[in-house]
Amino acid sequence: MGQVKKAVILAAGRGTRMGHLTDELPKPMVLVHGKPVLEIIVRGLVANGIEHILIIVGWKKEIIMEAFGDGKAYGCEIEYVEQLVQDGTGRVVELAKEFAGEARFLLSYGDILVPESSYALLTNFSDDTEGKLSVRINEDVRKGGAVFIENGLVTDLIEKPAEGQPTSPYYNAGIYQFSPRIFDYTARLTLSPRGEYELTDAIAAQARDGLRIEAVELPGDWVDVRDPSVLTEINAS
């Protein structure tokens, strides 16, 4: 059993659904109980053995880079890559290729909050798998992605399924473990019907090719800090 030591956090988006809250602030820097969402994620990863973190930055990148620096204050090493073109999660993951090298890595969206203990479910691996995908149940899959699972393994994903498309009780929870083979699949992505290069299309292609992607159901709290109403609710709890 191996242990993942690297992680990538996607923190480049402006977060337009946050309205004026992100006019001068990157979305991952909005405060939850007095701390930036991104800080909560970084500390959770480090608490579970992550030593090297790549933060993919974009909107107001200098705020994130000044806040986290080289990572020493957080017990890790932090590097940065800027996403210059907002063309989908599939392309942004390719920015992590040099950072990952031959190692496995965790990947989290910069607006997903989970208890520290949840990361422990994703940091270990066996050599006969290519990665892990976290899921939740009782979430609206139309807001994210429907994950199809058989015998604990991912068989397919559908991003934001439309009416009439197959659906599933399993919701893509937005935290992943990947082997470097993911880059073989992101490199050949084509534009989705939504006009973006979708990371979920790459994962679905892996599953259809017979690669073993474990589905990991996350227990306990899970929050997608997607808009001001969610932010208000979580800060009131």
C-alpha angles and dihedrals in degrees: 000000000000131000125226114230101176132068137182123207121197106219105147103103126100094221099226092185087068089067116198092357090080099038089105101010135065111246094242088060096062111118127255112185089343097309130096113255088235092056091053090052094047093049091047092052094047090049087060099052102274109147104171124044130185115200114198105212137187125140110058089349093170091068092058094042093050092047097050104025114173092340098246092122088059097046097255144074116263127197130179137217123183121228104217099179122045098215103136145295093280093063095041091058089059087066087071096058097099092043093052097046107166094336132101117244142191119236125200134175111241094240101052116103123193134157114276090249091063092069090059088068090061105038100073124070145176122223094242092068132070097209150305135267122201120224140185131200128219093036125122103259090196088073093054131355139317114229121204116208136187123180091347095306129109113248100173146346131210118196113224094339114223125223109290095025121114114270139195139202089237117092122200103248096199103241119104145174116216138184116215088263088083088077091062087061100041089051092064100042119133127204114284123225086266090061096249139105101249124209088206090061089058092050091047090052090052090052093048089051089058099255113150112246112173119219112221119194111214114221125206126016122003125170132183102201090210104146144002094272092059091045091052092048096050093046090052093054 
